Amino acid sequence: MLTLRQIEVVRAVMVTGTIAGAAKLLNVSAPGISRLMKYTETSLGIRLFERRHGRFVPAAQAKGIFEQVNAVFRKVEDLRYVIARVETGAAHELKIGSVPSIANVMVPRAIEHVKRRHPDLVIDINTIKIEEAIDYLLLGKGELVAISSRFEHPSLTFEPLASAELCCIVPEGHPFATRAAVSAREIARQPLIGIDPSDPYGRIMSNVFRERDLPYELTIRARFGTTVCALVKAGLGIAVIDQYTVAHGAVPGIGIVRIEEPTRFETFVVRTAGGMLSSFAETFVSALRAKMKAAAPSAEQSAARRGSRRAIAIVPPRARPSRPRRSRSPRKLRRGRG
């Protein structure tokens, strides 16, 4: 039997007519081609080529072998073509869904990574609400959904994506804009803009106040976080929003202030239970997870920040010890200089 490498070498010699030409075609050394040809003819017990005027001509008894070699080589080339199309994503489509808070900033950055690896891949992105994820997946509209809240469903599988914190956004010139951090109690006293607390996404923001028995009264309600940001930018109030919506300067013209209390929340990738993601979807999830983790501080960093603020508030400044004042003797005038 001939190996694919032997078939490749035999065909290269047949096409070019010389050992040197075959070596150049395959980008290898001529002695290596010569040795492999001798080994192939010896192992088959058949002379494949005859030497005529310094060129290699297919031997008559090997005509049937060369026909099959050409057929096999065409199949190998077809296989290489298909593999290359799979690598670039040609003739394939990746369908993904995402909630708006992740779709607006994080998803495009992950897609950029996917397109670099698979430039010909067709990508279909759907921005959907959390409650729409069930139909999107179970009706086969897409492979996965990036989501900001988990719920129970027997036909869906949830995998951790990344975690982040909430922040307070204020208009430029607002008194909070110069603050390093602000408390939930202080935020609750301001005119608030936000998502309806009955909405799964809005519930994430309202929990900051509900857990501390603070009022959370919205003067303006909106459906999406981007709308909330636009209303804040217009000076109509302040809001609590997730870090991903305002990451990488996505909303210029607003101030972003940390919230003193813990506000960490988790995000997930949802897919149908028992289903397997395509390699393209796996690449997307890996890139999205990396981009989201890079955009938000870790839980340890957030805890350290809050701990340092508490330490500053509790530990009083060290008082300087008072020193007895020394009496200064009158300065003596030196003679000879005056």
Secondary structure, DSSP 8 states (H G I E B T S, - for coil): ---HHHHHHHHHHHHHSSHHHHHHHHTS-HHHHHHHHHHHHHHHTS--EEEETTEEEE-GGGHHHHHHHHHHHHHHHHHHHHHHHHHHTTT-EEEEEE-HHHHTTHHHHHHHHHHHH-TT-EEEEEE--GGGHHHHHHTTS-SEEEESS----TTEEEEEEEEE-EEEEEETT-GGGG-SEE-HHHHHTS-EEEE-TTSHHHHHHHHHHHTTT----EEEEESSHHHHHHHHHTTS-EEEEETTTTGGG-STTEEEEEESS---EEEEEEEETT----HHHHHHHHHHHHHHHHHS--HHHHHHHHHHHHHHHHS-------------------TT--
